Amino acid sequence: MTTFSVVATPIGNMGDITLRALETLKNVDVVLCEDTRVTRKLLDRYSIQAHTLSYHSHSSIQKVDDIVSQLKKGMNIALVSDAGTPGISDPGAELVRRIRNEMQVEISHGELKIESIPGPSALTAALSIAGVSAGDFTFLGFLPHKKGRETLFKEIAASKRSMVFYESPHRIGKTLNSLVEHLAGTDKKVVICRELTKIFEEVVSGSADMVRTYFTSNPEKIRGEFVIIVE
């Protein structure tokens, strides 16, 4: 049976890789990476001599066709992202969809298996240490840069569920301003988790205004990706 493995990799601390992930990466024919240089650091850490190939949001349709062709030839392939679980707010989801659509016959006949090799995820890592109710939440991924952005902030403000999304250091200031604007007059708690699993891992919580003031007063902490939770 040919196998396409979706492999979670560390979001910061390289020690978080699972034994099953290491075994998978050692035995596949190709490892698809967002950035081969990032993945090579992980592979070198564990002395894995796997062949790598880039696959990212700007990859051509031809590259997807080539990947499907390799699977049809019986090559075992692993998909990783730069950090965390592929398919969660990254182009891996589209690739898995294409493979499922174009290789339905092979999957149904047991000739191809698409398997999850679970592990680190910024979403679950943040929720586990945020101290908020996480039994019922909505995950928004990365918010759009322009179209629909304000509508989403209105939904966040009105939601009775915790809302979770990712943000980059380049947009965190603008996002905090929007949260202050839309959450004004509410008692909603905002939690920001940054540098997850790294030495300077930090959780900042309070009102939107309190959190914005913290980062405005400590601009050196605006680095890495952020997980934002609005309780």
Secondary structure as UniProt FT lines:
FT   STRAND          2..7
FT   HELIX           14..16
FT   HELIX           19..27
FT   STRAND          30..33
FT   HELIX           36..45
FT   TURN            46..47
FT   STRAND          52..54
FT   TURN            57..58
FT   HELIX           61..72
FT   TURN            73..74
FT   STRAND          77..79
FT   TURN            86..87
FT   HELIX           92..102
FT   HELIX           104..108
FT   TURN            109..110
FT   STRAND          112..117
FT   HELIX           122..130
FT   STRAND          137..142
FT   TURN            147..148
FT   HELIX           149..158
FT   STRAND          162..167
FT   TURN            169..171
FT   HELIX           172..183
FT   TURN            184..185
FT   STRAND          190..194
FT   TURN            196..197
FT   TURN            199..200
FT   STRAND          202..206
FT   HELIX           208..217
FT   HELIX           219..221
FT   STRAND          226..230
//
